[in-house]
Amino acid sequence: MHTMAPKKTWTQKLTENRSPQVKHIDFPFAGIPPHSDMFIATPQIIQTYVSEIPAGKSVDIETLRKDLARANDADYTCPSSLLRNEKKRG
């Protein structure tokens, strides 16, 4: 019988030693068209981006994804590698 590993906490994911990646995808994935370059962010990159949002401002997920893709020479950012809600500071 196969048992599933316990889910990692955000803190555990944040301290993992993972590298960001840009992958070329040849199939449609989560609203991303085929033949696109998709950026896969790390929790550290997301944390840095969110911590740089000025107090009192908010950034929606679509803007965050576009900004990260552009900054990493990709067409899109993988939605699975991001937070699932908007982040507001302040």
Residue pairs with C-beta under 8 A, 6 or more apart in sequence:
8 16
10 43
13 43
14 43
14 44
14 47
16 42
16 43
18 42
18 43
19 42
20 39
20 40
20 41
20 42
20 45
20 72
21 39
21 40
22 37
22 38
22 39
22 40
22 72
22 73
22 74
23 37
23 38
23 40
24 35
24 36
24 37
24 38
25 32
25 34
25 35
25 36
25 37
25 38
26 34
26 35
27 34
28 34
29 38
30 78
30 79
30 80
31 79
32 38
32 75
32 76
32 78
36 74
36 75
36 76
37 73
37 74
37 75
37 76
38 69
38 74
38 75
38 76
38 77
38 78
39 68
39 69
39 72
39 74
39 76
39 77
39 78
40 77
40 78
40 81
41 68
41 77
41 78
41 81
41 82
42 81
45 68
46 64
46 81
46 82
46 83
49 64
49 67
49 68
50 59
50 83
50 87
50 89
53 59
53 87
53 88
53 89
54 89
55 89
55 90
56 89
56 90
57 88
57 89
57 90
58 86
58 87
58 88
58 89
59 67
59 86
59 87
60 86
61 79
61 82
61 83
61 84
61 85
61 86
64 77
64 82
64 87
65 76
65 77
65 79
65 82
66 77
68 77
69 75
69 76
69 77
